[in-house]
Amino acid sequence: MEDFYINDHGASEFGALLLSSWYVSGSRITFCSTQYGLRSISLPVDIYGASPADAAAKRSALTAAFLGGTVELALPDGGTYTALLLDSGKAQEQDTDGCILSCTYTLAGYRHGALETLVLPADVQTFFAAGTAQQMECRITETVTEAGSHTVHYPNGGSCVLKDLQAGDTVCVDGITRQVLCNGQNLFQAVTGISGWPTVRAGENSLAHTGQSYVEYYPIFV
C-alpha cells in the first residue's frame, strides 16, 4: 500500500491507503481542445476509521477533496497529474465491524512537470519549451509601456487586445486558468479582441513582442 497526494494533502490524512492495483493508462484522447493525450487513472483505496461512522466520514472527506474541478495528483510513480474525477465508486466494507471501507476512484488527466517560467527580453523572439505535447496552455505576462491599447501576442500566432491601459500596468493573458488580468485584477471587460488562449508546443516556439515578456507553462508528457 502506498500514499498519494491530492492538492498537497496526503491520502493518509483521510485514513486512505492506495492499493498496489492502482494504474495510469497510456494516452488515449484529447482534453480541453488541446492535442495532448488524456490518461485514465484508477485509484483503489482502503479507508480506515476508528468506527463505522468515522470511516464513512473519512470516505466523504476524501471524495470531497476530489470534487470541485481539476485537482493536482502526485502518484507513487513520481508523476504529477492534473485530473478530473469521473467516478468515486461504491464503498464496500472490508471487515465485519465496518471500520475499513474500500472503493475505487476513477479520474481522467494528463501528466506534467513543474511550472516553467521563461523570461524573454525584447530582442529574443524564439524559445524552446520542454515536454512532448504539441499544445500546452501557457500564460503571457507583460508590462505596458504606453497608455491606451496594448496587444499581447501569443506564441506561434494569435493575440489579445486590451484597451484603456496605463503605462506601467502589468497585464497577463492566462491560458492556464482562463483569465485576463491587469495588476492582478480581472480585466476581461477591457478585452476588445481575443483569438482563443495562448499555448506553447514542445520544441521551438516564436513570440512577436516589443518589451520583456514572461511565458509560463507546465510541460506535458504524452
C-alpha positions in Angstrom: 0.0 0.0 0.0 1.2 3.5 -0.9 0.3 7.1 -0.2 -0.6 9.7 -2.8 -1.3 13.4 -2.7 -4.3 15.5 -3.7 -3.5 19.2 -3.9 -0.6 18.7 -1.5 -2.8 16.7 1.0 -1.7 13.2 1.6 -4.3 10.5 1.2 -3.3 9.2 4.7 -4.9 12.5 6.1 -8.2 10.9 5.1 -7.3 7.5 6.5 -6.8 6.1 3.0 -4.1 3.9 1.7 -3.6 3.3 -2.0 -3.6 -0.4 -3.1 -1.0 -1.9 -5.4 -3.5 -2.4 -8.2 -3.7 1.3 -9.0 -2.7 2.3 -12.5 -2.4 5.1 -15.1 -3.2 4.2 -18.7 -1.3 5.4 -21.8 -2.5 8.5 -23.6 -5.8 7.9 -25.5 -7.9 11.0 -26.2 -7.7 14.8 -26.2 -8.6 17.2 -23.4 -9.9 20.7 -23.2 -9.5 21.2 -27.0 -5.7 20.7 -26.9 -3.7 17.9 -28.5 -2.0 16.2 -25.6 -3.2 12.7 -24.6 -5.6 12.2 -21.7 -4.9 9.2 -19.4 -7.3 7.1 -17.3 -6.3 7.0 -13.6 -7.6 4.3 -11.3 -7.0 4.7 -7.6 -8.3 1.8 -5.5 -8.1 2.6 -1.7 -8.8 1.2 1.7 -10.1 3.8 4.1 -9.5 3.1 7.8 -11.7 4.6 10.6 -12.0 4.2 14.4 -15.6 3.4 13.9 -18.0 2.8 11.0 -19.2 6.4 11.3 -15.5 7.6 11.3 -14.7 5.5 8.2 -17.7 6.9 6.4 -16.8 10.5 7.4 -13.2 10.0 6.1 -14.5 8.5 2.8 -16.8 11.5 2.4 -13.9 13.9 3.1 -11.7 12.1 0.6 -14.4 12.3 -2.1 -14.9 16.0 -1.4 -11.2 16.5 -1.9 -11.6 15.2 -5.5 -14.6 17.4 -6.3 -14.9 21.0 -7.4 -13.0 20.8 -10.7 -9.5 19.6 -11.6 -7.0 18.5 -8.9 -3.3 18.0 -8.8 -2.3 14.4 -8.0 1.2 13.3 -7.0 1.3 9.5 -7.5 3.9 6.9 -6.4 5.3 6.7 -10.0 6.8 10.1 -9.3 4.4 11.8 -11.8 2.2 14.8 -11.2 -1.2 14.8 -12.9 -3.9 17.4 -13.5 -7.0 15.3 -13.2 -10.8 15.4 -13.1 -12.9 12.9 -11.1 -15.2 10.7 -13.2 -16.4 8.2 -10.6 -16.0 7.8 -6.9 -17.1 4.2 -6.9 -19.2 2.3 -4.4 -17.9 1.8 -0.9 -17.6 -1.7 0.4 -16.9 -2.9 3.9 -13.7 -4.9 4.3 -14.2 -6.1 7.8 -17.1 -7.2 10.0 -17.2 -4.1 12.2 -17.3 -1.7 9.2 -14.2 0.2 10.1 -12.4 -0.4 6.8 -14.1 0.8 3.6 -12.8 0.0 0.1 -13.6 2.0 -3.1 -12.0 2.9 -6.4 -11.7 6.5 -7.7 -11.6 6.9 -11.4 -10.2 10.0 -13.0 -9.0 11.4 -16.3 -6.0 13.6 -16.6 -2.6 14.4 -18.0 1.0 14.1 -16.7 3.1 17.2 -16.4 6.2 18.6 -15.0 6.8 21.6 -12.6 5.8 25.1 -13.8 8.4 26.5 -16.2 8.9 30.3 -16.3 10.8 31.8 -19.2 11.9 35.4 -19.3 12.2 36.8 -22.8 13.9 40.1 -23.4 12.7 42.3 -26.3 15.3 41.0 -28.7 14.5 37.3 -28.1 11.8 36.2 -30.4 12.2 32.4 -30.2 12.4 30.0 -27.3 12.3 26.3 -26.6 9.6 24.5 -24.5 10.0 21.2 -22.7 7.6 18.3 -22.8 6.2 16.2 -25.6 2.8 17.7 -26.3 2.0 19.8 -29.3 -0.2 22.2 -27.3 0.3 23.2 -23.7 -1.6 26.0 -22.1 0.5 29.0 -21.0 0.3 32.4 -19.6 1.9 35.6 -21.0 2.8 38.5 -18.7 4.0 41.9 -20.0 4.4 45.5 -18.8 2.5 48.2 -20.7 4.9 51.0 -21.9 2.4 53.5 -23.2 -1.2 54.4 -22.1 -4.0 53.3 -24.4 -4.5 49.9 -26.1 -2.0 47.1 -25.8 -1.7 43.8 -27.7 -0.4 40.7 -26.0 0.8 38.4 -28.8 0.7 34.6 -28.3 3.5 32.1 -29.1 3.2 30.9 -32.7 0.2 33.3 -33.6 -2.9 34.7 -32.0 -3.3 37.7 -29.7 -5.4 39.5 -27.1 -6.1 43.3 -27.5 -6.8 45.3 -24.3 -8.0 49.0 -24.1 -7.7 51.8 -21.6 -4.4 50.8 -20.0 -1.9 52.9 -18.2 1.9 52.9 -18.7 3.4 50.6 -16.1 0.4 48.3 -15.9 1.2 44.6 -15.7 -1.1 42.6 -17.9 -1.4 38.8 -18.1 -3.3 36.6 -20.5 -3.6 33.4 -18.6 -4.4 30.3 -20.8 -3.9 28.0 -17.8 -6.7 29.5 -15.6 -8.6 31.2 -18.5 -8.3 34.8 -17.1 -7.2 38.2 -18.4 -5.6 40.2 -15.6 -4.2 43.7 -15.1 -2.1 44.3 -11.9 -3.6 41.0 -10.6 -7.2 42.1 -11.1 -9.7 40.7 -13.6 -9.7 42.8 -16.7 -11.8 40.8 -19.2 -14.1 43.8 -19.7 -11.2 45.6 -21.3 -10.7 43.0 -24.0 -11.6 44.3 -27.4 -10.3 41.2 -29.4 -9.1 37.8 -28.5 -8.2 34.7 -30.6 -8.5 31.9 -28.1 -6.0 31.3 -25.3 -2.2 31.1 -25.6 -0.4 27.8 -25.9 3.2 26.6 -26.5 4.4 23.5 -28.2 7.2 21.1 -27.3 10.4 22.3 -29.0 10.9 25.7 -30.7 8.3 28.5 -30.4 8.2 32.0 -31.7 6.8 35.1 -30.0 6.4 38.5 -31.5 6.8 41.1 -28.8 8.5 44.5 -28.2 9.1 44.5 -24.5 10.2 41.9 -22.0 7.7 39.1 -21.7 7.2 36.2 -19.3 6.0 32.8 -20.5 4.8 30.3 -18.0 3.6 26.7 -18.7 3.5 23.2 -17.4 5.5 20.7 -19.6 3.1 18.0 -20.6 4.2 14.5 -21.4 2.0 12.5 -23.7 
